[in-house]
Amino acid sequence: MSGQFTMYTTPWCGYCHRLKSQLDREGITYDVVDIEQVPDAAKIVEEANNGNQTVPTLVFADGSAQTNPSLAQVKEKLAALA
C-alpha cells in the first residue's frame, strides 16, 4: 500500500525526522524519497521551492506541495483531499 503523500527528505534532516515521528504516531502513511539517492527527486523539490532543495517537502495526490509543514498543516491538507 502506498502512502497518502510523498515526503522528500535527506538522512541528516532533523526536521524530517521530527515530522516522520509525528506522522508515525498519528498512523498517517506516506512514502519517503531520499533526494540524495534519487537524482530526479531533487528536481521535484527544487520546483516546489523556487530552486532550493528544502526538506522535508511533501507532495500530495493533487500535485500541491508543503515545505517543512507542521503536523496540523499535514492533517488539514489530508482532510481537504479526503
Secondary structure as GFF3:
##gff-version 3
##sequence-region A 1 82
A	DSSP	beta_strand	5	9	.	.	.	ID=ss1
A	DSSP	alpha_helix	14	26	.	.	.	ID=ss2
A	DSSP	beta_strand	31	34	.	.	.	ID=ss3
A	DSSP	alpha_helix	39	48	.	.	.	ID=ss4
A	DSSP	beta_strand	57	60	.	.	.	ID=ss5
A	DSSP	beta_strand	65	67	.	.	.	ID=ss6
A	DSSP	alpha_helix	71	81	.	.	.	ID=ss7
###
